[in-house]
Amino acid sequence: MNKWKDIFSRIAALFVSSALGIITGSAIIAPELEVWKSAALAGFVAVAGVVEKLAKASIDGKLTKDEIDNAFALRDTAPSKARKKS
């Protein structure tokens, strides 16, 4: 249950942080647009990207803390085959 609380709180934070950037930008660039629609779209797009990563990571039936952290990372932190070479 704690894992899901962590995921949902991080998704909410992601939605808000994505929406805030759009609110500022759309108010300056295109004041005729409804700001809340732009913010909602930005938030949903960001959340959809993370939910997709979480879904792919949980295909095996388990979702680890590392997989959750990687889904929320700004860049892919999962070890790739190219990086495994030593």
Short mmCIF file of the C-alpha atoms (twelve columns), coordinates in Angstrom:
data_MODEL
# 
_entry.id   MODEL 
# 
loop_
_atom_site.group_PDB 
_atom_site.id 
_atom_site.type_symbol 
_atom_site.label_atom_id 
_atom_site.label_alt_id 
_atom_site.label_comp_id 
_atom_site.label_asym_id 
_atom_site.label_seq_id 
_atom_site.Cartn_x 
_atom_site.Cartn_y 
_atom_site.Cartn_z 
_atom_site.pdbx_PDB_model_num 
ATOM 1  C CA . MET A 1  0.000  0.000  0.000   1 
ATOM 2  C CA . ASN A 2  2.893  2.330  0.770   1 
ATOM 3  C CA . LYS A 3  4.219  1.810  -2.758  1 
ATOM 4  C CA . TRP A 4  0.923  3.014  -4.277  1 
ATOM 5  C CA . LYS A 5  0.791  6.029  -1.964  1 
ATOM 6  C CA . ASP A 6  4.304  6.951  -3.137  1 
ATOM 7  C CA . ILE A 7  3.342  6.526  -6.795  1 
ATOM 8  C CA . PHE A 8  0.149  8.592  -6.545  1 
ATOM 9  C CA . SER A 9  1.799  11.413 -4.592  1 
ATOM 10 C CA . ARG A 10 4.616  11.548 -7.144  1 
ATOM 11 C CA . ILE A 11 2.100  11.548 -10.018 1 
ATOM 12 C CA . ALA A 12 0.259  14.470 -8.404  1 
ATOM 13 C CA . ALA A 13 3.536  16.367 -8.009  1 
ATOM 14 C CA . LEU A 14 4.445  15.626 -11.635 1 
ATOM 15 C CA . PHE A 15 1.052  16.874 -12.831 1 
ATOM 16 C CA . VAL A 16 1.348  20.121 -10.879 1 
ATOM 17 C CA . SER A 17 4.954  20.791 -11.880 1 
ATOM 18 C CA . SER A 18 4.164  20.191 -15.551 1 
ATOM 19 C CA . ALA A 19 1.033  22.325 -15.419 1 
ATOM 20 C CA . LEU A 20 2.757  25.265 -13.712 1 
ATOM 21 C CA . GLY A 21 5.261  25.677 -16.517 1 
ATOM 22 C CA . ILE A 22 2.485  25.818 -19.083 1 
ATOM 23 C CA . ILE A 23 0.460  28.305 -17.035 1 
ATOM 24 C CA . THR A 24 3.358  30.732 -17.039 1 
ATOM 25 C CA . GLY A 25 4.237  30.203 -20.683 1 
ATOM 26 C CA . SER A 26 0.722  30.334 -22.070 1 
ATOM 27 C CA . ALA A 27 -0.113 33.486 -20.134 1 
ATOM 28 C CA . ILE A 28 2.826  35.207 -21.807 1 
ATOM 29 C CA . ILE A 29 2.777  33.649 -25.288 1 
ATOM 30 C CA . ALA A 30 -0.929 33.131 -25.999 1 
ATOM 31 C CA . PRO A 31 -3.181 34.975 -23.549 1 
ATOM 32 C CA . GLU A 32 -6.254 34.173 -25.676 1 
ATOM 33 C CA . LEU A 33 -5.958 30.437 -24.834 1 
ATOM 34 C CA . GLU A 34 -7.772 29.110 -21.816 1 
ATOM 35 C CA . VAL A 35 -4.909 28.578 -19.400 1 
ATOM 36 C CA . TRP A 36 -6.554 25.759 -17.456 1 
ATOM 37 C CA . LYS A 37 -6.957 23.682 -20.619 1 
ATOM 38 C CA . SER A 38 -3.297 24.105 -21.519 1 
ATOM 39 C CA . ALA A 39 -2.240 23.249 -17.982 1 
ATOM 40 C CA . ALA A 40 -4.477 20.179 -17.841 1 
ATOM 41 C CA . LEU A 41 -3.117 18.934 -21.169 1 
ATOM 42 C CA . ALA A 42 0.490  19.379 -20.043 1 
ATOM 43 C CA . GLY A 43 -0.200 17.579 -16.779 1 
ATOM 44 C CA . PHE A 44 -1.975 14.684 -18.450 1 
ATOM 45 C CA . VAL A 45 0.782  14.244 -21.038 1 
ATOM 46 C CA . ALA A 46 3.467  14.117 -18.336 1 
ATOM 47 C CA . VAL A 47 1.454  11.667 -16.241 1 
ATOM 48 C CA . ALA A 48 0.721  9.468  -19.267 1 
ATOM 49 C CA . GLY A 49 4.435  9.111  -19.967 1 
ATOM 50 C CA . VAL A 50 5.131  7.943  -16.420 1 
ATOM 51 C CA . VAL A 51 2.119  5.620  -16.311 1 
ATOM 52 C CA . GLU A 52 3.320  4.028  -19.555 1 
ATOM 53 C CA . LYS A 53 6.774  3.400  -18.052 1 
ATOM 54 C CA . LEU A 54 5.218  1.961  -14.880 1 
ATOM 55 C CA . ALA A 55 2.976  -0.330 -16.931 1 
ATOM 56 C CA . LYS A 56 5.921  -1.621 -18.962 1 
ATOM 57 C CA . ALA A 57 7.950  -2.196 -15.797 1 
ATOM 58 C CA . SER A 58 5.147  -4.132 -14.111 1 
ATOM 59 C CA . ILE A 59 4.515  -6.574 -16.955 1 
ATOM 60 C CA . ASP A 60 6.343  -9.256 -14.949 1 
ATOM 61 C CA . GLY A 61 3.888  -8.768 -12.074 1 
ATOM 62 C CA . LYS A 62 6.336  -6.983 -9.787  1 
ATOM 63 C CA . LEU A 63 7.111  -3.308 -9.484  1 
ATOM 64 C CA . THR A 64 10.308 -2.547 -7.597  1 
ATOM 65 C CA . LYS A 65 11.397 0.705  -5.993  1 
ATOM 66 C CA . ASP A 66 14.107 1.080  -8.663  1 
ATOM 67 C CA . GLU A 67 11.549 0.660  -11.456 1 
ATOM 68 C CA . ILE A 68 9.336  3.303  -9.870  1 
ATOM 69 C CA . ASP A 69 12.282 5.687  -9.490  1 
ATOM 70 C CA . ASN A 70 13.304 5.078  -13.121 1 
ATOM 71 C CA . ALA A 71 9.769  5.799  -14.340 1 
ATOM 72 C CA . PHE A 72 9.820  9.198  -12.642 1 
ATOM 73 C CA . ALA A 73 13.394 10.027 -13.688 1 
ATOM 74 C CA . LEU A 74 13.839 12.900 -16.104 1 
ATOM 75 C CA . ARG A 75 16.108 10.700 -18.171 1 
ATOM 76 C CA . ASP A 76 16.361 6.940  -18.523 1 
ATOM 77 C CA . THR A 77 18.535 5.656  -15.697 1 
ATOM 78 C CA . ALA A 78 18.018 1.957  -16.405 1 
ATOM 79 C CA . PRO A 79 21.277 0.238  -17.294 1 
ATOM 80 C CA . SER A 80 21.486 -0.340 -21.017 1 
ATOM 81 C CA . LYS A 81 23.378 -3.122 -22.757 1 
ATOM 82 C CA . ALA A 82 25.842 -0.563 -24.100 1 
ATOM 83 C CA . ARG A 83 26.653 0.717  -20.605 1 
ATOM 84 C CA . LYS A 84 27.124 -2.781 -19.192 1 
ATOM 85 C CA . LYS A 85 30.323 -3.309 -21.198 1 
ATOM 86 C CA . SER A 86 33.418 -2.974 -19.043 1 
# 
